[in-house]
Structure formats: C-alpha cells, structure tokens
Amino acid sequence: MAIIDYTPAALDAAGGALAEAGPVYMVNLVRYRDQATYEAASDLPPCSGREAYFQRYAPAFQAVARGEDYSVFWVGNVRGVLVGIAGEAWDDIVIVRYASFATLRRILENPAYAEQAAPHRHAALADWKFMVTTQPELPR
C-alpha cells in the first residue's frame, strides 16, 4: 500500500528521538505517477508526476522554506536494486539537508506548505518513503 503523507505522530516521534541533533538528512525514496493527479480541480496543464515534483512541488517548497537553513544534498535516478523488497521500485532518491529537525518541522507545519506545496507532492507521487538520518560519530 502506497503512503504519501506523514502523520503528526511520526513528526513527534522523530523530533523526540532527535532532540536538538543537527544537521539532519531527509532521505526521500520517490515513485512518480505516470500522470500527476490533483485531488482538487486545477487549471494547471497536465504533466507527469516527475514534472509535477520538480517543476511545481520543488519551487513551491523553496518559496515556503525561504530563509530556512536547508539544501538539496543529492538527487539520483534509481537504476537498479540489488537488495530490496520484490516488486518495490523507486524512480529517484532525493536527500535534503536541514540544519535541524526543527527546521524541517517549521517548514512542514507552515500553513503555506499545506496550501502551496503539498498538493503538488500528492499529485506527483505514487509512493514515497521519507526517512530522517543523522551522521554518526564514527570511532577513530
């Protein structure tokens, strides 16, 4: 079953586990819809899910997140899976660095995100995994 949204409980759990840790790297595994599908009526011309993600969602996210400390760390096309769940396929991996989890949370909880960015993400994605990671202190 595809899940393309996070819950407030998931944000609370991650925030509690991280405390003031920073920076965090959000790993997005994304599979696009062939055709972007908007829940509400839209005057936007039809496009693919990939186009909706990069040409609509990304700019809307950038506008909402203006002034926050974040950057796109990596965007890569998935070309093959050597170990994984049978039948599970991903189109891209997007990793975004945030100064802290609190930074990400401010963006996601901004009402402008729900109004301006989230509808494009929902329209674009057929499936999504969204994971918070930190860089560990490695023994020397």
Residue pairs with C-beta under 8 A, 6 or more apart in sequence:
2 31
2 125
2 126
2 127
2 128
3 127
3 128
4 121
4 122
4 125
4 126
4 127
4 128
5 122
6 108
6 130
11 105
11 108
11 109
14 101
14 132
15 101
15 102
15 105
18 24
18 100
18 101
18 132
18 134
20 100
20 102
21 100
21 101
21 134
22 98
22 99
22 100
22 101
22 102
22 103
22 134
23 97
23 98
23 99
23 100
23 134
23 135
24 97
24 98
24 100
24 101
24 104
24 132
24 133
24 134
25 73
25 95
25 96
25 97
25 98
25 132
25 133
25 134
25 135
26 95
26 96
26 97
26 98
26 104
26 130
26 131
26 132
26 133
27 93
27 94
27 95
27 129
27 130
27 131
27 132
27 133
28 92
28 93
28 94
28 95
28 96
28 128
28 129
28 130
29 78
29 90
29 92
29 93
29 127
29 128
29 129
29 131
30 53
30 90
30 91
30 92
30 93
30 94
30 124
30 125
30 127
30 128
31 89
31 90
31 91
31 125
31 126
31 127
31 128
32 48
32 49
32 50
32 52
32 53
32 91
32 92
32 124
32 125
32 126
33 48
33 49
33 52
33 123
33 124
33 125
33 126
34 48
34 49
35 46
35 47
35 48
35 49
36 46
36 47
36 48
36 49
36 51
36 52
36 56
36 120
36 123
36 124
37 123
38 44
38 119
38 122
38 123
39 119
39 122
39 123
40 119
42 123
44 56
47 55
47 56
49 123
49 124
49 125
49 126
50 91
50 92
50 124
52 120
52 123
52 124
53 120
53 121
53 124
53 125
56 120
56 123
56 124
57 117
57 120
57 121
57 124
60 116
60 117
60 120
61 107
61 113
61 117
63 112
63 116
63 117
64 107
64 110
64 112
64 113
64 116
64 117
65 107
68 98
68 99
68 103
68 106
68 107
69 98
69 99
69 103
70 96
70 97
70 98
70 99
70 103
70 104
70 107
71 96
71 97
72 94
72 95
72 96
72 97
73 95
73 96
73 97
74 93
74 94
74 95
75 92
75 93
75 94
75 95
76 92
76 93
77 91
77 92
78 89
78 90
78 91
78 92
78 93
81 88
81 89
81 90
90 127
90 129
98 104
101 132
104 132
107 113
121 128
